Amino acid sequence: MPLQTTSTYQRPKWLFNGHLETIYPALFRKVELRQPQKERIVTRDGDFLELDWYRQKNDRLVIISHGLEGNSSRPYMLGMAKIFLQNQYDVLTWNYRGCGEELNQQPIFYHSGATYDLDEVVKRAETEYEYIYLVGFSLGGNLTLKYMGEKENEISAIKKAVAISVPLDLSASSKKISSRENKLYSERFLKTLREKVILKAQKYPEDIPVHLLRNIKTLGDFDDYFTGPLHGFKDSEDYYQQNSSLYFLDKIQKPTFILNAQNDPFLSTECFPTKLGRQLSKVYFEFPKHGGHVGFSAAKSGKPYYSEQRAFEFINLDL
């Protein structure tokens, strides 16, 4: 049963391919939400994380994690926060190292498997809430799933998790996003990543080999020269193998839902493990034909997106 072979999602007719479904909400969606309460917490290594709290005195909290080069105020983050706030949940969104208002203090950045930072956020939330739910988008989805698999039964406060548009296999997905048809996306990511490396190198010139930026042509190159070595991995492939959430799914012990669109331009075929989906008892998969990457737009303006509806339904359902 965990593999759902059919989906009720129907994309708006004018978003007629995966690229449009990906780009339109990223550029044009507006979500009205009140200003959050800001908090900065200190990490175990002396760095910091920036949190956005939306409290309304509920005993249930949803923690939402963003995607590559995203932040806590992206429309997809606010849209997901909104549906839960409207249904008697509190919400916490957060920024990875270097993704908030200020560059982080340590030489390292964030990456797809940096579950130690998600753990800091969860531990902070556990001081106030007994019932915690995780939602992650893209890179944040991989982070969420890896965390659920690593911790197994240790995370008693976390009841369920949802991951949307997840690159379950980081290596194959890195190659997919660096393909010619996805050049627009990869170049946009690389632009901001390069800028962060240059800023970081000013503070840590001995730790950040800024001269290697000349070798960067793809996201795989960036992970090979920077993400991997900076975070203790041999190279990009070592980083991908150790952090791909695909290899942690069979260890997940809490109900978890994965929503990946088949026309997602970022996802490789390995991100649709139908055979595995039939074997796992705690992980639920849904692979709609359409949706794009972090898309799933609603047909009517102002309505919740399909991903938001499905996340709420899954978390709110008694399994």
C-alpha positions in Angstrom: 0.0 0.0 0.0 2.7 2.6 0.7 3.3 3.0 -3.0 0.4 5.1 -4.4 0.3 4.3 -8.1 -2.4 6.8 -8.9 -2.6 10.5 -8.1 -5.5 13.0 -8.2 -3.3 16.0 -9.1 -4.2 17.8 -12.2 -2.0 20.7 -13.2 -3.4 24.0 -14.6 -3.8 23.6 -18.4 -1.5 26.6 -19.2 1.4 25.1 -17.2 1.8 22.5 -19.9 5.3 21.1 -19.0 7.6 20.5 -16.1 9.7 23.6 -16.7 6.7 25.9 -16.6 5.4 24.1 -13.5 8.7 24.7 -11.8 9.4 28.3 -12.9 6.0 29.9 -12.5 5.4 29.4 -8.7 9.1 30.3 -8.0 8.8 33.6 -9.8 5.2 34.7 -9.5 3.6 33.1 -6.5 2.8 35.5 -3.6 1.8 34.2 -0.2 0.5 36.6 2.5 1.6 35.6 6.0 2.2 37.6 9.2 5.7 38.4 10.2 7.3 35.6 12.2 9.1 35.8 15.6 12.9 35.6 14.8 15.3 33.6 16.9 19.0 32.8 16.5 20.3 29.7 18.1 24.0 28.8 18.7 25.1 25.5 17.3 27.4 23.0 19.0 30.4 24.2 16.9 29.8 27.9 17.8 28.0 28.8 14.6 24.3 29.9 14.5 21.0 29.1 12.8 18.2 31.6 12.1 14.7 30.4 13.0 11.3 31.9 12.1 8.5 31.0 14.6 4.8 31.2 13.9 3.3 30.5 17.3 -0.4 30.5 18.1 -0.5 28.4 21.3 -1.0 25.0 19.7 0.6 21.8 21.0 1.6 20.6 17.6 4.5 22.0 15.6 5.5 21.6 11.9 9.2 22.3 11.1 9.7 23.1 7.4 13.1 22.9 5.6 13.9 24.7 2.4 15.7 23.7 -0.8 19.1 24.4 -2.3 19.9 28.2 -2.0 16.4 28.8 -0.6 15.4 30.4 2.6 12.6 30.5 5.2 10.6 33.2 3.3 10.3 31.5 -0.1 6.7 31.2 -1.4 6.7 27.4 -1.1 7.8 27.7 2.5 5.1 30.3 3.3 2.4 28.4 1.4 3.2 25.2 3.4 3.3 27.2 6.7 -0.1 28.8 5.9 -2.1 25.6 5.4 -0.9 24.3 8.8 -1.4 27.7 10.6 -5.0 27.7 9.3 -5.6 24.2 10.8 -4.4 24.6 14.4 -0.7 23.9 14.1 2.2 26.1 15.1 5.0 26.4 12.5 8.8 26.8 12.5 10.7 27.6 9.3 14.5 27.9 9.4 17.5 28.9 7.4 20.5 26.7 6.7 24.0 28.1 7.4 24.5 31.1 5.1 21.0 31.2 3.8 19.5 33.7 6.2 20.2 37.4 6.6 23.8 37.0 7.6 26.6 34.7 6.4 27.4 32.0 8.9 30.6 32.1 11.0 32.3 28.8 10.5 34.2 27.8 7.3 31.6 25.2 6.4 28.3 25.9 4.7 25.2 23.6 4.6 24.7 20.5 2.5 22.1 17.8 1.6 23.1 15.6 4.6 23.8 18.1 7.3 21.4 16.5 9.7 23.3 17.8 12.7 21.8 21.2 12.1 18.3 19.9 11.7 18.9 18.0 15.0 19.7 21.4 16.6 16.4 22.8 15.4 14.5 19.7 16.6 16.1 19.8 20.0 15.2 23.5 20.3 11.6 22.7 19.3 11.4 19.8 21.8 11.7 22.2 24.7 8.2 23.6 23.8 6.3 20.9 21.9 5.4 17.2 22.4 4.2 16.6 18.9 6.5 17.6 16.1 6.2 17.0 12.3 8.8 17.5 9.6 8.3 18.8 6.1 11.2 19.3 3.6 11.5 20.5 0.1 14.1 19.2 -2.4 17.5 19.4 -0.6 15.4 19.9 2.6 13.5 16.7 1.7 16.7 14.7 1.4 17.8 16.2 4.8 14.5 15.3 6.4 14.5 11.7 5.1 18.1 11.1 6.0 17.4 12.4 9.5 14.4 10.2 9.9 16.5 7.1 8.9 19.5 8.0 11.0 17.6 8.6 14.2 15.1 5.7 13.8 13.4 5.5 17.2 15.5 8.2 19.0 13.2 11.0 17.9 10.2 10.4 20.1 8.7 13.9 19.6 8.6 13.6 15.9 5.5 11.8 14.8 5.6 12.0 11.0 7.5 13.5 8.1 6.8 14.7 4.5 9.4 15.2 1.7 8.5 16.9 -1.5 10.5 16.9 -4.8 13.3 15.0 -3.3 16.6 14.1 -5.1 16.7 10.7 -3.4 19.8 9.8 -5.3 22.1 12.8 -5.1 24.6 11.6 -7.7 22.2 10.9 -10.4 20.2 14.0 -9.7 23.3 16.2 -9.8 24.0 14.9 -13.3 20.4 15.5 -14.3 20.3 19.1 -13.1 23.6 19.8 -14.9 22.3 18.5 -18.2 21.9 21.0 -21.1 18.1 21.2 -20.7 18.5 22.4 -17.1 21.3 24.9 -17.7 19.0 27.8 -16.6 18.6 26.3 -13.2 22.1 25.1 -12.6 23.6 28.5 -13.6 21.3 30.3 -11.2 22.3 28.0 -8.3 26.0 28.3 -9.2 25.9 32.1 -9.3 24.8 32.4 -5.6 27.0 29.6 -4.5 30.1 31.2 -6.1 29.2 34.5 -4.4 29.1 32.8 -1.0 32.4 31.1 -1.6 34.0 34.5 -2.4 32.6 36.1 0.7 33.6 33.1 2.9 37.1 33.2 1.5 37.6 36.7 2.7 37.2 35.5 6.3 38.8 32.1 5.9 41.4 32.4 3.1 43.3 29.3 4.2 40.2 27.1 4.4 38.4 28.2 1.2 40.4 27.6 -2.0 38.7 30.4 -3.9 41.0 30.0 -6.9 39.3 26.7 -7.7 36.2 28.5 -8.7 37.7 28.8 -12.2 37.2 25.0 -12.5 33.5 25.1 -11.6 31.2 24.4 -14.6 28.5 22.2 -13.0 27.0 21.6 -9.6 28.9 18.4 -9.5 32.1 20.3 -9.9 31.1 22.6 -7.0 30.4 19.6 -4.8 33.7 18.0 -5.9 35.9 21.1 -5.1 33.9 22.7 -2.2 30.9 20.9 -0.7 32.6 17.5 -0.4 36.1 18.5 0.9 34.8 21.3 3.2 32.5 19.0 5.0 34.8 16.0 5.4 34.1 14.0 2.3 36.7 12.8 -0.2 34.9 14.3 -3.2 31.5 14.7 -4.7 30.8 11.0 -5.2 31.7 10.2 -1.6 29.5 13.1 -0.4 26.6 11.8 -2.6 26.9 8.2 -1.5 27.0 9.0 2.2 24.1 11.5 2.1 21.6 10.2 -0.4 18.4 9.6 1.5 17.6 6.7 -0.8 19.9 4.6 1.4 18.2 5.6 4.6 14.6 4.9 3.7 14.5 1.3 4.9 15.6 2.5 8.4 12.7 4.9 8.8 10.4 3.9 11.7 7.8 6.7 11.6 5.1 7.3 9.0 6.8 9.3 6.2 5.4 10.5 2.9 7.3 11.3 -0.3 5.8 13.3 -3.2 7.8 13.4 -6.4 6.5 14.5 -9.8 7.5 12.3 -12.7 8.1 15.4 -14.9 10.3 17.0 -12.3 13.3 18.4 -14.4 15.7 17.9 -11.4 15.0 14.3 -10.6 16.6 11.2 -12.1 14.8 7.9 -12.6 16.5 6.7 -9.3 14.2 9.1 -7.5 11.2 7.0 -8.2 11.9 3.7 -6.5 8.7 1.8 -7.2 10.1 -1.6 -6.2 11.3 -0.3 -2.9 8.0 1.5 -2.4 6.2 -1.9 -2.4 8.5 -3.2 0.3 8.6 -0.4 2.9 5.8 -0.3 5.6 6.5 3.2 7.0 7.3 5.2 3.9 4.5 6.2 1.6 5.2 7.3 -2.0 3.2 9.2 -4.5 4.5 9.9 -8.0 2.1 12.2 -10.0 2.7 12.5 -13.7 2.9 16.3 -13.3 4.0 18.9 -10.8 7.4 20.0 -11.8 10.0 20.7 -9.1 8.6 22.2 -6.0 5.6 23.1 -8.1 2.2 21.4 -7.9 0.4 24.7 -8.5 -3.3 25.0 -7.7 -5.8 25.6 -10.6 -7.3 28.6 -8.8 -5.3 31.5 -7.5 -5.1 31.8 -3.7 -5.9 28.1 -3.2 -3.5 25.7 -1.4 -1.1 23.9 -3.7 -1.5 20.1 -4.1 1.7 19.5 -2.2 0.4 21.5 0.7 -2.9 19.7 0.7 -1.2 16.3 0.6 1.3 17.2 3.4 -1.5 18.4 5.6 -3.7 15.4 4.9 -0.9 13.0 5.6 0.2 14.7 8.9 -3.4 15.2 10.1 -4.4 11.6 9.3 -4.5 9.0 12.0 -2.5 6.0 10.6 
